[in-house]
Amino acid sequence: MAIVFGKISRKKDLYSLIILIVLLVIFALMLFSIFQKKSALIDIKPEEIDPPKINFSNLENPILKLLEPYDPPEEFQGDIGRENPFSSPQKNPTSPKK
């Protein structure tokens, strides 16, 4: 009696090889990103930075004169809070009974 071995599909081998290669590439990228030498931040000396220049002539724009001052809201008059809109009417003690 002959011994018959299962036929291994070449497509299955090819897919397994592709998946293995992709996983190895992802693993290598993760290792290189984790153990990569951290680059130092750019050193900027305070002498190299110019102080900000503010153009105050923009405040004399006629459009800005049309703006009105903001009135703060009035203080709330009345009861704070409300009934729970998601509760059922049977369980809500403040709702009127039928």
N, CA, C and O atoms as a GROMACS GRO file, in nm:
protein
  392
    1MET      N    1   0.085  -0.116   0.000
    1MET     CA    2   0.000   0.000   0.000
    1MET      C    3   0.090   0.123   0.000
    1MET      O    4   0.189   0.130   0.072
    2ALA      N    5   0.053   0.219  -0.081
    2ALA     CA    6   0.134   0.339  -0.098
    2ALA      C    7   0.100   0.442   0.008
    2ALA      O    8  -0.015   0.453   0.052
    3ILE      N    9   0.202   0.516   0.050
    3ILE     CA   10   0.182   0.624   0.147
    3ILE      C   11   0.156   0.752   0.068
    3ILE      O   12   0.239   0.792  -0.014
    4VAL      N   13   0.043   0.815   0.092
    4VAL     CA   14   0.006   0.936   0.018
    4VAL      C   15   0.018   1.055   0.112
    4VAL      O   16  -0.044   1.061   0.218
    5PHE      N   17   0.100   1.148   0.071
    5PHE     CA   18   0.116   1.271   0.149
    5PHE      C   19   0.019   1.375   0.094
    5PHE      O   20  -0.011   1.378  -0.025
    6GLY      N   21  -0.028   1.461   0.183
    6GLY     CA   22  -0.119   1.567   0.140
    6GLY      C   23  -0.047   1.664   0.048
    6GLY      O   24   0.068   1.700   0.071
    7LYS      N   25  -0.117   1.706  -0.055
    7LYS     CA   26  -0.059   1.799  -0.150
    7LYS      C   27  -0.066   1.940  -0.090
    7LYS      O   28  -0.174   1.986  -0.052
    8ILE      N   29   0.047   2.005  -0.082
    8ILE     CA   30   0.052   2.139  -0.024
    8ILE      C   31   0.032   2.240  -0.136
    8ILE      O   32   0.101   2.237  -0.238
    9SER      N   33  -0.060   2.324  -0.116
    9SER     CA   34  -0.093   2.423  -0.216
    9SER      C   35   0.015   2.529  -0.223
    9SER      O   36   0.063   2.577  -0.120
   10ARG      N   37   0.054   2.565  -0.344
   10ARG     CA   38   0.156   2.668  -0.360
   10ARG      C   39   0.099   2.806  -0.326
   10ARG      O   40   0.171   2.894  -0.278
   11LYS      N   41  -0.029   2.825  -0.351
   11LYS     CA   42  -0.091   2.953  -0.316
   11LYS      C   43  -0.088   2.974  -0.166
   11LYS      O   44  -0.061   3.084  -0.118
   12LYS      N   45  -0.116   2.870  -0.092
   12LYS     CA   46  -0.116   2.880   0.053
   12LYS      C   47   0.024   2.914   0.103
   12LYS      O   48   0.040   2.995   0.194
   13ASP      N   49   0.125   2.852   0.044
   13ASP     CA   50   0.263   2.882   0.081
   13ASP      C   51   0.299   3.026   0.046
   13ASP      O   52   0.368   3.094   0.123
   14LEU      N   53   0.253   3.073  -0.068
   14LEU     CA   54   0.284   3.209  -0.111
   14LEU      C   55   0.218   3.310  -0.017
   14LEU      O   56   0.282   3.407   0.023
   15TYR      N   57   0.091   3.288   0.019
   15TYR     CA   58   0.022   3.379   0.110
   15TYR      C   59   0.089   3.378   0.248
   15TYR      O   60   0.104   3.483   0.310
   16SER      N   61   0.130   3.262   0.294
   16SER     CA   62   0.198   3.253   0.423
   16SER      C   63   0.330   3.329   0.419
   16SER      O   64   0.365   3.398   0.515
   17LEU      N   65   0.403   3.318   0.309
   17LEU     CA   66   0.530   3.388   0.295
   17LEU      C   67   0.508   3.540   0.292
   17LEU      O   68   0.584   3.614   0.355
   18ILE      N   69   0.406   3.585   0.220
   18ILE     CA   70   0.378   3.730   0.213
   18ILE      C   71   0.340   3.783   0.351
   18ILE      O   72   0.387   3.889   0.391
   19ILE      N   73   0.256   3.711   0.423
   19ILE     CA   74   0.216   3.754   0.556
   19ILE      C   75   0.336   3.759   0.650
   19ILE      O   76   0.349   3.852   0.729
   20LEU      N   77   0.424   3.660   0.641
   20LEU     CA   78   0.544   3.656   0.724
   20LEU      C   79   0.634   3.775   0.693
   20LEU      O   80   0.687   3.838   0.785
   21ILE      N   81   0.652   3.807   0.566
   21ILE     CA   82   0.737   3.921   0.528
   21ILE      C   83   0.678   4.051   0.578
   21ILE      O   84   0.750   4.136   0.631
   22VAL      N   85   0.546   4.068   0.563
   22VAL     CA   86   0.481   4.191   0.610
   22VAL      C   87   0.495   4.205   0.761
   22VAL      O   88   0.523   4.314   0.810
   23LEU      N   89   0.477   4.097   0.835
   23LEU     CA   90   0.492   4.102   0.980
   23LEU      C   91   0.634   4.134   1.021
   23LEU      O   92   0.656   4.210   1.115
   24LEU      N   93   0.732   4.078   0.950
   24LEU     CA   94   0.871   4.108   0.981
   24LEU      C   95   0.904   4.255   0.953
   24LEU      O   96   0.978   4.317   1.029
   25VAL      N   97   0.850   4.310   0.845
   25VAL     CA   98   0.874   4.451   0.813
   25VAL      C   99   0.812   4.540   0.920
   25VAL      O  100   0.874   4.636   0.965
   26ILE      N  101   0.690   4.509   0.960
   26ILE     CA  102   0.625   4.588   1.064
   26ILE      C  103   0.703   4.579   1.196
   26ILE      O  104   0.722   4.679   1.264
   27PHE      N  105   0.748   4.460   1.231
   27PHE     CA  106   0.826   4.441   1.352
   27PHE      C  107   0.957   4.520   1.346
   27PHE      O  108   0.997   4.582   1.444
   28ALA      N  109   1.024   4.517   1.230
   28ALA     CA  110   1.150   4.590   1.215
   28ALA      C  111   1.126   4.741   1.226
   28ALA      O  112   1.204   4.811   1.289
   29LEU      N  113   1.019   4.790   1.166
   29LEU     CA  114   0.989   4.932   1.175
   29LEU      C  115   0.959   4.974   1.318
   29LEU      O  116   0.998   5.082   1.362
   30MET      N  117   0.888   4.888   1.390
   30MET     CA  118   0.858   4.920   1.529
   30MET      C  119   0.987   4.923   1.612
   30MET      O  120   1.004   5.012   1.696
   31LEU      N  121   1.076   4.828   1.590
   31LEU     CA  122   1.202   4.827   1.664
   31LEU      C  123   1.286   4.951   1.634
   31LEU      O  124   1.341   5.013   1.725
   32PHE      N  125   1.295   4.987   1.507
   32PHE     CA  126   1.375   5.104   1.471
   32PHE      C  127   1.313   5.232   1.525
   32PHE      O  128   1.385   5.324   1.562
   33SER      N  129   1.181   5.239   1.530
   33SER     CA  130   1.118   5.361   1.582
   33SER      C  131   1.131   5.370   1.733
   33SER      O  132   1.141   5.480   1.787
   34ILE      N  133   1.130   5.257   1.802
   34ILE     CA  134   1.142   5.259   1.948
   34ILE      C  135   1.285   5.289   1.991
   34ILE      O  136   1.307   5.370   2.080
   35PHE      N  137   1.381   5.223   1.927
   35PHE     CA  138   1.520   5.237   1.969
   35PHE      C  139   1.596   5.343   1.890
   35PHE      O  140   1.718   5.353   1.900
   36GLN      N  141   1.524   5.420   1.812
   36GLN     CA  142   1.590   5.524   1.734
   36GLN      C  143   1.641   5.632   1.829
   36GLN      O  144   1.575   5.666   1.927
   37LYS      N  145   1.756   5.685   1.799
   37LYS     CA  146   1.812   5.791   1.883
   37LYS      C  147   1.723   5.913   1.868
   37LYS      O  148   1.695   5.959   1.757
   38LYS      N  149   1.680   5.965   1.980
   38LYS     CA  150   1.593   6.082   1.978
   38LYS      C  151   1.675   6.204   1.938
   38LYS      O  152   1.779   6.233   1.997
   39SER      N  153   1.626   6.274   1.838
   39SER     CA  154   1.697   6.394   1.796
   39SER      C  155   1.665   6.506   1.893
   39SER      O  156   1.552   6.520   1.941
   40ALA      N  157   1.765   6.586   1.921
   40ALA     CA  158   1.748   6.695   2.014
   40ALA      C  159   1.661   6.803   1.951
   40ALA      O  160   1.659   6.819   1.829
   41LEU      N  161   1.591   6.875   2.035
   41LEU     CA  162   1.512   6.986   1.985
   41LEU      C  163   1.604   7.093   1.929
   41LEU      O  164   1.721   7.102   1.966
   42ILE      N  165   1.551   7.172   1.841
   42ILE     CA  166   1.632   7.278   1.782
   42ILE      C  167   1.664   7.379   1.891
   42ILE      O  168   1.576   7.432   1.959
   43ASP      N  169   1.791   7.406   1.906
   43ASP     CA  170   1.834   7.502   2.007
   43ASP      C  171   1.823   7.643   1.949
   43ASP      O  172   1.892   7.678   1.854
   44ILE      N  173   1.736   7.722   2.008
   44ILE     CA  174   1.720   7.861   1.966
   44ILE      C  175   1.759   7.948   2.084
   44ILE      O  176   1.703   7.936   2.194
   45LYS      N  177   1.852   8.033   2.060
   45LYS     CA  178   1.898   8.121   2.167
   45LYS      C  179   1.809   8.245   2.169
   45LYS      O  180   1.764   8.291   2.064
   46PRO      N  181   1.784   8.299   2.287
   46PRO     CA  182   1.696   8.417   2.296
   46PRO      C  183   1.747   8.535   2.215
   46PRO      O  184   1.668   8.620   2.173
   47GLU      N  185   1.876   8.543   2.193
   47GLU     CA  186   1.930   8.656   2.116
   47GLU      C  187   1.889   8.647   1.969
   47GLU      O  188   1.882   8.749   1.900
   48GLU      N  189   1.861   8.525   1.922
   48GLU     CA  190   1.828   8.506   1.781
   48GLU      C  191   1.682   8.538   1.750
   48GLU      O  192   1.646   8.553   1.634
   49ILE      N  193   1.600   8.549   1.853
   49ILE     CA  194   1.458   8.573   1.831
   49ILE      C  195   1.432   8.723   1.835
   49ILE      O  196   1.471   8.792   1.928
   50ASP      N  197   1.364   8.772   1.731
   50ASP     CA  198   1.330   8.913   1.728
   50ASP      C  199   1.209   8.936   1.818
   50ASP      O  200   1.119   8.853   1.823
   51PRO      N  201   1.207   9.048   1.888
   51PRO     CA  202   1.089   9.077   1.971
   51PRO      C  203   0.968   9.104   1.881
   51PRO      O  204   0.984   9.154   1.770
   52PRO      N  205   0.850   9.072   1.928
   52PRO     CA  206   0.731   9.094   1.845
   52PRO      C  207   0.708   9.243   1.823
   52PRO      O  208   0.733   9.326   1.910
   53LYS      N  209   0.660   9.274   1.702
   53LYS     CA  210   0.631   9.412   1.668
   53LYS      C  211   0.480   9.426   1.658
   53LYS      O  212   0.416   9.357   1.579
   54ILE      N  213   0.424   9.515   1.738
   54ILE     CA  214   0.279   9.536   1.741
   54ILE      C  215   0.247   9.662   1.662
   54ILE      O  216   0.305   9.768   1.686
   55ASN      N  217   0.155   9.649   1.569
   55ASN     CA  218   0.114   9.762   1.489
   55ASN      C  219  -0.014   9.820   1.550
   55ASN      O  220  -0.123   9.769   1.527
   56PHE      N  221   0.000   9.927   1.629
   56PHE     CA  222  -0.114   9.987   1.698
   56PHE      C  223  -0.200  10.070   1.605
   56PHE      O  224  -0.309  10.112   1.644
   57SER      N  225  -0.154  10.096   1.484
   57SER     CA  226  -0.235  10.175   1.392
   57SER      C  227  -0.360  10.099   1.348
   57SER      O  228  -0.456  10.160   1.301
   58ASN      N  229  -0.361   9.966   1.364
   58ASN     CA  230  -0.480   9.888   1.330
   58ASN      C  231  -0.596   9.920   1.423
   58ASN      O  232  -0.712   9.900   1.386
   59LEU      N  233  -0.568   9.968   1.543
   59LEU     CA  234  -0.674  10.001   1.637
   59LEU      C  235  -0.750  10.127   1.597
   59LEU      O  236  -0.858  10.154   1.650
   60GLU      N  237  -0.696  10.204   1.505
   60GLU     CA  238  -0.763  10.325   1.459
   60GLU      C  239  -0.852  10.299   1.338
   60GLU      O  240  -0.901  10.394   1.276
   61ASN      N  241  -0.873  10.176   1.303
   61ASN     CA  242  -0.957  10.139   1.189
   61ASN      C  243  -1.101  10.181   1.217
   61ASN      O  244  -1.151  10.156   1.327
   62PRO      N  245  -1.170  10.246   1.120
   62PRO     CA  246  -1.308  10.291   1.144
   62PRO      C  247  -1.406  10.176   1.166
   62PRO      O  248  -1.510  10.195   1.229
   63ILE      N  249  -1.376  10.059   1.116
   63ILE     CA  250  -1.465   9.944   1.135
   63ILE      C  251  -1.469   9.906   1.283
   63ILE      O  252  -1.573   9.865   1.334
   64LEU      N  253  -1.358   9.920   1.352
   64LEU     CA  254  -1.353   9.886   1.494
   64LEU      C  255  -1.438   9.982   1.578
   64LEU      O  256  -1.483   9.945   1.686
   65LYS      N  257  -1.459  10.103   1.529
   65LYS     CA  258  -1.540  10.199   1.603
   65LYS      C  259  -1.689  10.164   1.597
   65LYS      O  260  -1.768  10.214   1.676
   66LEU      N  261  -1.727  10.078   1.502
   66LEU     CA  262  -1.866  10.035   1.491
   66LEU      C  263  -1.902   9.928   1.594
   66LEU      O  264  -2.020   9.903   1.619
   67LEU      N  265  -1.802   9.866   1.653
   67LEU     CA  266  -1.828   9.760   1.750
   67LEU      C  267  -1.886   9.818   1.878
   67LEU      O  268  -1.846   9.926   1.922
   68GLU      N  269  -1.979   9.746   1.936
   68GLU     CA  270  -2.041   9.788   2.061
   68GLU      C  271  -1.985   9.704   2.175
   68GLU      O  272  -1.947   9.589   2.154
   69PRO      N  273  -1.980   9.761   2.296
   69PRO     CA  274  -1.928   9.681   2.408
   69PRO      C  275  -2.022   9.566   2.442
   69PRO      O  276  -2.143   9.575   2.421
   70TYR      N  277  -1.967   9.463   2.493
   70TYR     CA  278  -2.042   9.343   2.529
   70TYR      C  279  -2.108   9.363   2.665
   70TYR      O  280  -2.042   9.400   2.762
   71ASP      N  281  -2.240   9.339   2.670
   71ASP     CA  282  -2.311   9.348   2.796
   71ASP      C  283  -2.311   9.210   2.861
   71ASP      O  284  -2.351   9.113   2.797
   72PRO      N  285  -2.269   9.201   2.986
   72PRO     CA  286  -2.272   9.069   3.051
   72PRO      C  287  -2.417   9.025   3.072
   72PRO      O  288  -2.505   9.110   3.089
   73PRO      N  289  -2.443   8.895   3.070
   73PRO     CA  290  -2.580   8.847   3.087
   73PRO      C  291  -2.633   8.880   3.227
   73PRO      O  292  -2.558   8.888   3.324
   74GLU      N  293  -2.765   8.898   3.232
   74GLU     CA  294  -2.827   8.927   3.361
   74GLU      C  295  -2.825   8.801   3.446
   74GLU      O  296  -2.818   8.689   3.396
   75GLU      N  297  -2.831   8.822   3.577
   75GLU     CA  298  -2.834   8.708   3.666
   75GLU      C  299  -2.965   8.633   3.652
   75GLU      O  300  -3.070   8.693   3.628
   76PHE      N  301  -2.959   8.502   3.667
   76PHE     CA  302  -3.076   8.417   3.647
   76PHE      C  303  -3.177   8.438   3.760
   76PHE      O  304  -3.142   8.435   3.878
   77GLN      N  305  -3.301   8.458   3.722
   77GLN     CA  306  -3.409   8.475   3.818
   77GLN      C  307  -3.500   8.352   3.806
   77GLN      O  308  -3.551   8.325   3.698
   78GLY      N  309  -3.520   8.280   3.912
   78GLY     CA  310  -3.609   8.165   3.908
   78GLY      C  311  -3.545   8.043   3.972
   78GLY      O  312  -3.441   8.052   4.038
   79ASP      N  313  -3.612   7.928   3.952
   79ASP     CA  314  -3.564   7.803   4.009
   79ASP      C  315  -3.455   7.743   3.920
   79ASP      O  316  -3.463   7.748   3.798
   80ILE      N  317  -3.356   7.687   3.985
   80ILE     CA  318  -3.248   7.622   3.912
   80ILE      C  319  -3.284   7.475   3.897
   80ILE      O  320  -3.328   7.412   3.993
   81GLY      N  321  -3.266   7.420   3.778
   81GLY     CA  322  -3.292   7.279   3.752
   81GLY      C  323  -3.423   7.258   3.680
   81GLY      O  324  -3.501   7.351   3.661
   82ARG      N  325  -3.447   7.135   3.641
   82ARG     CA  326  -3.572   7.098   3.574
   82ARG      C  327  -3.593   6.949   3.591
   82ARG      O  328  -3.508   6.877   3.642
   83GLU      N  329  -3.710   6.904   3.547
   83GLU     CA  330  -3.741   6.762   3.556
   83GLU      C  331  -3.654   6.684   3.458
   83GLU      O  332  -3.609   6.737   3.356
   84ASN      N  333  -3.633   6.560   3.491
   84ASN     CA  334  -3.557   6.473   3.402
   84ASN      C  335  -3.645   6.438   3.283
   84ASN      O  336  -3.748   6.372   3.301
   85PRO      N  337  -3.608   6.479   3.161
   85PRO     CA  338  -3.693   6.450   3.045
   85PRO      C  339  -3.690   6.303   3.005
   85PRO      O  340  -3.773   6.260   2.925
   86PHE      N  341  -3.597   6.225   3.057
   86PHE     CA  342  -3.583   6.085   3.017
   86PHE      C  343  -3.652   5.989   3.113
   86PHE      O  344  -3.662   5.870   3.084
   87SER      N  345  -3.698   6.039   3.224
   87SER     CA  346  -3.762   5.949   3.319
   87SER      C  347  -3.907   5.926   3.276
   87SER      O  348  -3.969   6.011   3.213
   88SER      N  349  -3.959   5.810   3.312
   88SER     CA  350  -4.098   5.779   3.276
   88SER      C  351  -4.192   5.855   3.368
   88SER      O  352  -4.158   5.882   3.483
   89PRO      N  353  -4.312   5.889   3.320
   89PRO     CA  354  -4.405   5.967   3.402
   89PRO      C  355  -4.447   5.894   3.530
   89PRO      O  356  -4.481   5.960   3.628
   90GLN      N  357  -4.446   5.760   3.530
   90GLN     CA  358  -4.490   5.687   3.649
   90GLN      C  359  -4.389   5.702   3.762
   90GLN      O  360  -4.427   5.707   3.879
   91LYS      N  361  -4.263   5.708   3.731
   91LYS     CA  362  -4.159   5.712   3.833
   91LYS      C  363  -4.124   5.854   3.874
   91LYS      O  364  -4.053   5.873   3.973
   92ASN      N  365  -4.170   5.953   3.801
   92ASN     CA  366  -4.134   6.092   3.829
   92ASN      C  367  -4.231   6.147   3.934
   92ASN      O  368  -4.348   6.167   3.902
   93PRO      N  369  -4.188   6.171   4.058
   93PRO     CA  370  -4.281   6.215   4.163
   93PRO      C  371  -4.329   6.359   4.142
   93PRO      O  372  -4.432   6.397   4.198
   94THR      N  373  -4.258   6.440   4.065
   94THR     CA  374  -4.299   6.580   4.049
   94THR      C  375  -4.400   6.598   3.937
   94THR      O  376  -4.459   6.706   3.925
   95SER      N  377  -4.423   6.495   3.856
   95SER     CA  378  -4.519   6.510   3.747
   95SER      C  379  -4.661   6.498   3.803
   95SER      O  380  -4.684   6.425   3.899
   96PRO      N  381  -4.756   6.569   3.742
   96PRO     CA  382  -4.893   6.562   3.792
   96PRO      C  383  -4.952   6.424   3.770
   96PRO      O  384  -4.926   6.358   3.669
   97LYS      N  385  -5.034   6.379   3.866
   97LYS     CA  386  -5.096   6.247   3.856
   97LYS      C  387  -5.218   6.254   3.767
   97LYS      O  388  -5.286   6.356   3.761
   98LYS      N  389  -5.244   6.145   3.698
   98LYS     CA  390  -5.359   6.140   3.607
   98LYS      C  391  -5.485   6.102   3.677
   98LYS      O  392  -5.591   6.093   3.614
   0.00000   0.00000   0.00000
